[in-house]
Amino acid sequence: MSCLLVVSGATLDVDLVLTELSFEPEHLWQRGEPAPAGRVHEDSGFSVLVSPADPGNLDTQVEEALEFLDAYAHELRALIRARGLQDVYLHFGAVAGPDVAVPRAYLPPELTRRAGALGLGLLVSHFPAGIDDGEDALRT
């Protein structure tokens, strides 16, 4: 579990989009291919590792996401205009400890402002401590 950039669209030409980007996908899928849990992908897309920080360290994920936004702002602006793009967002993984009744995550204004200015959404997935398959859930 970490922070990922997730890009998808029902008619997105992933191969074409990736030729315009300098970062490499962590995971790639195509519409119609098998997906986890016996499903079939309804769109095409990819995810890019933005921060490998542990999900227990959301602050580091946020810091590294801000660095990613700085490093790739020009490419992200172009990506947002890709034909067939329907969704692009930063997906943060967070661990909710056993003593937490209501999981929550604070995302600072600097991140929300800069991500929003680039047209990126934000998503935080909370996983109970000790869940090993949360990483797979983030990637699809």
N, C-alpha and C positions, 0 to 999 in steps of 0.2 A: 504494500500500500504506500502510495506516494502521491505527488501532484503530477497530473497529466494534462496535456492539451488534447482535447477530443474534438475531432472534426468529422462531420457526416452530412449526408444528403442522399435522398432516394435516387437522384440522377447524377450525383457527383462522380466525375471521372477522376478517381483517386490517382491513377498513374500520371495523368496530365498535371494535376495539382502538385504532386510530389516533385516533378521535374523543375518546378519554379521555386522550390524551397531548399534551403541549405541544411535543414535539420532532418534527421532520419526518424522514421516511424518506429515506435516500440512494438506496435501491434497494427495489423492491417486486416480489413475485412471487405468483402464484396457482397452486394445485394444478391440474395438467393443462396448464399453459402450457409452450411450448418453453423448454428450458434450454440452457446451453452444451454443446457437444460432441454435439449431436444427441439429447440426453436430453429428458425431460419432467419437470417439477417434480412430486415426489411429495407435497409439502406446500405450504402457503401461508406467507408470511412477509415480513419486511422487515429491512433493516439501517439503522442510524443512525450517522452519522459521530460518533465520540467524540473522536478526536484525528487531526488531519491531519499530525502529525509524520512525518518521514521514517522509513522502516523501519530505517534505520541508527541511529536514535536511540530505542531502546526506553525509555530512562529518561524521556524527555519524553512518550512515549505513556502510560507508567504514571502520571506526574504528572497529565496531562490526564484520564486515566480516573478517577483519584481525585476530581478536581474535578467530573467528570460525575456520579459516584456521589453526591457531596455535594449537587449542584444538583438532582438528580432522584430522590433516595431515596424520597420519598413516591410518586411515579408508578411507580417500579420495583417497589415493594412491591405496588401495585395490579395492575401488569402480570403479576406472577407468578401471580396468582389468575385470570387470564383463562381463560375456557372454551376448551378445545381447544389450549391452549399445551402444547407438548411440550419445547421447547428454547429457552433464552435464555442467551446467553453473550457475553463480551467476546472479540473475535477480534483478536489482535495480529499484525501482520506484521513479520518480522525478516529481515534480510539476513545470510546466511552468506558470509563472504569466501572467496576461493579457497584460502586457507591454513588453513581450518578443517576438520579431519577429521571432527569430530562437532559439528553445530550444537547450541547450547544457549542458553537464555534464562533469566535469573533474574527471578522475580516476587517482590517483597518481601512479607513477612507482612501488612503493612498492607493491601495490595491483596487478597490471598487472603482475609483475614479479612473485610474489608468487602464484597467481592463475594459471598462465601459467605453472609454474614448476610442479604444481599438475595435469595439464591437463584440467583445468577448463576454460570455456569460460566466457565472461562477456557480459551482456546485460543491457542497460538502457532504460526503457520505460518512456516517458514523457507524462504526463497527464495535461490537462488544469486545472487551479485552479477551484475548485467547482465540479469536476466530482466525483461522489460517487461510480461509478462502476469500477473504476480503480483497486481496490483491487481484484475483481473477475478476471479481465483481467490478472493480474499478476499470479494468481494461476492456470491458465489452459494453 
